[in-house]
Amino acid sequence: MQYRKLLSGDTVIEFHNSWLGEETVTVNGREVSRKSSVWGTNHYFTVREEGEEVNYILTTRINEGFQVV
């Protein structure tokens, strides 16, 4: 399921996760990171924006209510 959608200029970053803990990050429809996690993890990826390489770290974690934040 799509959990979060972020916009950075013309770049669309989407975070998806499943109830089994499979997390996926896509940028403009292309998968850039996939990890399995129960308590959260860091997704590292690079995107070309306006001719330059931009590094991202998308961090997920579980809060005290067992929700992904």
Secondary structure in CASP SS format (residue, H / E / C, confidence):
PFRMAT SS
TARGET T0000
AUTHOR 0000-0000-0000
METHOD secondary structure of the structure
MODEL  1
M C 1.00
Q E 1.00
Y E 1.00
R E 1.00
K E 1.00
L E 1.00
L E 1.00
S E 1.00
G C 1.00
D C 1.00
T E 1.00
V E 1.00
I E 1.00
E E 1.00
F E 1.00
H E 1.00
N E 1.00
S C 1.00
W C 1.00
L C 1.00
G C 1.00
E E 1.00
E E 1.00
T E 1.00
V E 1.00
T E 1.00
V E 1.00
N C 1.00
G C 1.00
R E 1.00
E E 1.00
V E 1.00
S E 1.00
R E 1.00
K E 1.00
S E 1.00
S C 1.00
V C 1.00
W C 1.00
G C 1.00
T C 1.00
N E 1.00
H E 1.00
Y E 1.00
F E 1.00
T E 1.00
V E 1.00
R E 1.00
E E 1.00
E C 1.00
G C 1.00
E E 1.00
E E 1.00
V E 1.00
N E 1.00
Y E 1.00
I E 1.00
L E 1.00
T E 1.00
T C 1.00
R C 1.00
I E 1.00
N C 1.00
E C 1.00
G C 1.00
F C 1.00
Q C 1.00
V E 1.00
V C 1.00
END
